Amino acid sequence: MNIKAYTIERYDDVLALMQRTPGVSIRDADSREATERYLSRNPHLNFLAEDEDRVIGCAMCGHDGRRGYLQHVIVEPAYRGQGIANTLISACLKELDRLGIHKTHIDVLVINDLANAYWTRRGWLKRNDIFR
């Protein structure tokens, strides 16, 4: 397994991963054009996990200058439990830290029980004091 930068050339592979992963919502903001803008705006912050040349994981990350935002942290079900998500997240947080950004949010669909349990097990806190 290799961790690499997510570049737009791998968009179709990431979209396929998103489509085959239960609990992942794909919206207009996930179009090729929008993703290309996001990757350009947030260089060195988005990562893929690959098994040989197959994309098996993804973590997209950006920031607003004060806070980081993790999005589409996905690992192919057959590869879960191997620390891949932790490795992807660590890569994102390390780069945010390098930029001086020490607080990060993640949006998770309320109905995605698996993802919500994952984040809770890792000590992330659910915010009930803000609405988005």
N, C-alpha and C positions, 0 to 999 in steps of 0.2 A: 504494500500500500504506500502511495506517495501523496504528499500534500503539495499542491501547486496553486499558483495564482489563478483566479478565475478571469479569463479573458473572453471577449465576445465571441471568439471563434468556437468556444465550447457551449454556446447558448443552446443549440438544439439538443445537446446531450443533457444539459441541466433541465431543460423543459421536459424532456422525456422522463428524467428522474422524478420531477415534480408530479407529472401525470400518473406515474405508477406508484406513488407513495400515498397511502391513505392519510387523510387529515390535512393535506396540503391544499390550500385554496389558490387557484390561479385566476388572476384578474387582468384588466387592461394594463395596469401598472407593471405587469410582468412581460409586456411585449418586448420584442427584440430591441426596438428603438428606445424604449424607456430603460431597459436593462443596460444598454450601451451607454446612455447618459449617466446612469447610476455608477457604473464601473469607472467611467472617465472622471466623475466627480469625486470618487472615493478610491484613488489608486492605492495599491498595496494593502487593501483591507478586506478583500473578498477571496475566498479560498475554495478549492475543490479537493476531494479525496478521490484517488484513482486506484483501481486494481488493474494493473497493466494499462490499457488505454481506456478502460470503461469508467465513467464517472459514477461513483458509488456514494458520494457525499458532497454536501455544499454548505457553506456558511457565507451569507452576504452581510456586510457590515458597512455602516456609514456613520456620519456624525454631523452635528450642526455647529460645531465649534466648542460646545460645552458638554454635550452628552453624546454617547455612542448609541447606536441602534443596531441590534442583531435582527436579521430577517432570514427566512428560508433556511433555517438550520435543519438539514435533512440528511438522513443516512438510510440507504437502501435497507429494507427490513432484514434481508439475509445477512447483512454485515453488522447488525447492531450487537452491542455488548462487547465490542472490541476496543472501545475507547476512541473511536473515530470522531464522534461528535465532540468529545472533550478536546481532542487535538485541534480540530477546526476552530472551536471557540477560543482556545488558548492562543492560537495564531492571531485571531481577530483582536482579542483583548491586549495582546502584547503590542500590536501595532497602534492601537488606540492609546495605550499607555505611553508609547514613544512620542505620540503627538500631544501628550499632556491631558488626555481625556480619561478620567478615572471613574466615571459613572456611566453605566450602560443600561439601556432598556431593551426588552424584547417583547414583541407582540405575539401572543399565542391565541388562537381561536378558543373561545370558552368551551366549545364542544370537543376539542382535541384532548381527550383525557390522557392519552399516552404522553403527549408532549408536556402537558401541565405537570404530570407526575415526574417526568424527567427533570424539569427545571426545579421543582420543589425538592427532589432528592439531592440536588446539587447546591441547595441553600439559597436559591433565588427567591425573592419575596413577591407574592401577589399584591398588587396595589389596589386597595379599595378606596383610597382617598382622592383619586383622580378619575376623570372620565375622558375618553378619547372618542 
